[in-house]
Amino acid sequence: MAWFLMLLAVGCLLVPFVTKSFALGVLCLLLSLVFLVAGTMMLLSARITSATRKVEILSAEELRVLREQAQAKRAANAETSAHGTGAAPSSTTPESPPRTPV
């Protein structure tokens, strides 16, 4: 629809070049301005709408499940830090190859 308004604006802009009536020329220039502004606003509105995030509201059941998962994770982290294994570096890192003297 926005592109149709832009085409109407171009059409109204061309009318004053071919008409001999001053009133019709002024009217078409004003209509061209109106169509151009309306089309631009529609394009901007479509871009803003497509760029906004979709907000989803969680149900009570989904919130309960997420809360239980967070509590379980918190309990697991507290348990590992109480045993002293939380700060130990991972032993699964690959070893570097032996260096040879040059």
Stockholm file with secondary structure:
# STOCKHOLM 1.0

chainA/1-102         MAWFLMLLAVGCLLVPFVTKSFALGVLCLLLSLVFLVAGTMMLLSARITSATRKVEILSAEELRVLREQAQAKRAANAETSAHGTGAAPSSTTPESPPRTPV
#=GR chainA/1-102 SS CHHHHHHHHHHHHHHHHHCCCHHHHHHHHHHHHHHHHHHHHHHHHHHHHHHSCCCCCCCHHHHHHHHHHHHHHHHHHHHHHHHTCSSSCCTTSCCCCCCCCC
#=GC SS_cons         CHHHHHHHHHHHHHHHHHCCCHHHHHHHHHHHHHHHHHHHHHHHHHHHHHHSCCCCCCCHHHHHHHHHHHHHHHHHHHHHHHHTCSSSCCTTSCCCCCCCCC
//
